C-alpha cells in the first residue's frame, strides 16, 4: 500500500495505491495524519488506484472528514472503483463525502 | 491635523488630560468592548456588529473649539470612549439596552432615546444613546444602539455633509424622511417575521413532541425537529447488529428532498414511510453487509435504505435510484452503476416479491 501526498495552494491530494486493508491501515493512518493540518482547505483522496478498502480504511477517511468539518474544509473522494463505491453505499458513507468520478 | 494652539487655557488643560490618559482610554475601551461582547453572547443576542473607538485628538479639539466652555473638565465629555452595537432586529435594540443596564451604571439624565424624541409626524434618526460608567473608571462612555437599517440611514444622512436637519434643502429633507419611514417599516416587518417564525417553530416542536405528526407539514424546520426524536435509531441499530458495527452519527438533513419527492407531505407521512419500508431497508442491508466484515456504518444507512426500498417497491427502478443518489450524494456517473447493482441485488429479496 502506497500513499503519495502532494500539495498545491490550499488543495492537498493523497493518492492511494493498492489495498487499504486492516494490516495496511495503521501505517496509512500515520502517513495521512499530517493531512489534518490542511483540513481547512480542500483534501482530495484520489482512489483511482485503490483496489480495496476495509472498515479501518473507512475510519481513516472519517477522521479526515471530522477534521475538515471542524476547520470548515472539504474532503473530495475521487475515482473510486465499483467495489469501493459499493462499500461506501452499503455503509451509508456515500453522502458523507463529495464524490467525484 | 487640527491645531490646538488657538484653544483657550481651559480647553488646553482638558486636552492635556486627554493626552495623558490616552493609553488608559484605549485599554479601557478594549476591556469594555470585550466585556460587552461576552455579555451579548451569553445573553444569546446575535448582533450585526459591535464597534468601539477612542475619540481622536482632532475630533476632541473640534469639539472643544465649538463648545469648550460647556465642559468643566474632561470627565464632562462623555464620548471619549464610544461603542456602537448594531442589531439585526428593532426589538433587539431594547434587549441590548437592558443588557447594558445590568452591566453598567446608566446615566439616565444624559442618555437619550432618540426613538422617543421624534415627533409623531416625522421620521428620522432613530437610535438609542446610553451614557454609562463603571466603578473602577472615572470617565463616562457612550454606547449607541441601533439596527442595521437605522445605521444605514444615519450613515447616508451623515454623508450628505449637513450636520443638522435645518441646514438641508427642504426637498431633500422630505426624501430622507420618506426613506427613514420606509426603513422603519422594514425594521418592523423584519421583527414581525422573526416573531412569527419563532412561533411557528415552537408550534411545530409542540406538535412533534406530542406525536401529532400528521398535523405538521414536512419542511426544513419540522424535519429537523422530527430527527431529534431519532426516528431511524431502531432501524440503524438493527442494521448495525448484522455485523456488530459501530454507528457513526451524521446529519440526516440531506434526506429531506428525497422524502418530499417520495410524496411525504407531513411528518406523519415520513413516519409511515419508515414503518412501511424498514423491513425492506433491513433486507437490503442484510444482503449487502452480511457477506462482508465491515463493522462501521453511518446513521444515514437507515434513511438511505428506506428510500431505496420505497423507490424500488414503487417501481422507480434504476432511474429512480440514480435520481435519488444524485439528489442526496451529488450527481456522478457512478450513481447509475450503484443503482444497477442495487436493483439486481434487491430483485431477489423477499420484500420486493411480497
Interface residues (C-beta under 8 A of the other chain):
Chain A: X54 X55 X58 X59 X62 X80 X82 X85 X86 X87 X89 X90 X91 X92 X93 X94 X95 X96 X98 X99 X100 X101
Chain B: X245 X248 X250 X254 X285 X288 X289 X292 X293 X294 X295 X296 X297 X298 X299 X300 X301 X302 X304 X305 X325 X328 X329 X330 X332 X333 X334 X337 X338 X341 X342
